[in-house]
Amino acid sequence: MTDGKRTKGPPCIKGFYIPQYYHISQGEFNIGAAPRSGSTSLYFLVKKLGVSAVELTEAPDTAVCIIRDPIKRIASAYILLAEGINSRDPVTNFKTIGRPPFEETIDAVLDDDGEEWFNAKIGNSAHAFAWQPQSELYSKVKNPIWIRLEGIGKIHGLTLPHSNKTIEEKPTVTYRLDELNEFYAEDIRLWNAAPTTTGERNG
């Protein structure tokens, strides 16, 4: 990664590309999903489709790109930080076991330490990119066709399953919210403009 953007296609962690891209022959289209933006749901859709879906190892020129409300996404990313991780209290310097404060996570993202923070907390995982703006993660797609995850309908006639739903209540985002809105401004713009249904199924 250079300046927070891919330089040679999506990174691959434990066999999963980020974002994950697939070519779906049923409708002849490419589709991608980023961590905490429907990637698990897309993975299970692909498993269901079987041979009619092929994983791509490079970002395609044109793809349906699933985009999630970035403020809800960062709250969802926070839930990935396991309860048993080690943290250090910034005031007392005592080491504690448990999820760090949400505010500390937001500070890391806004103070340009998001990648290091998530890697340190959850290790070498595709979810270490769950904080990064989706517009950056999809930046290698020359012609993105955006579709909103929230309320998503048909994608070229196909229904995305709702997989990996978080049961745990996510935190309400109020801390440094104006700065988060600025940080994710492009994601917010794209999300607001994105439809919930796209394409027509062929045949």
Secondary structure, DSSP 8 states (H G I E B T S, - for coil): -BTTB-SSS--EETTEESSEEEEETTTTEEEEE-TTTTHHHHHHHHHHHGGGEEEESS--SEEEEEE--HHHHHHHHHHTS-TT-EEE-TTT--EEES---HHHHHHHHHTT-HHHHHHHHH-S-GGGGTTS-HHHHTTT-SEEEEEESTT--EETTEE----S---S------TTHHHHHHHTHHHHHHHHH--S-B-----
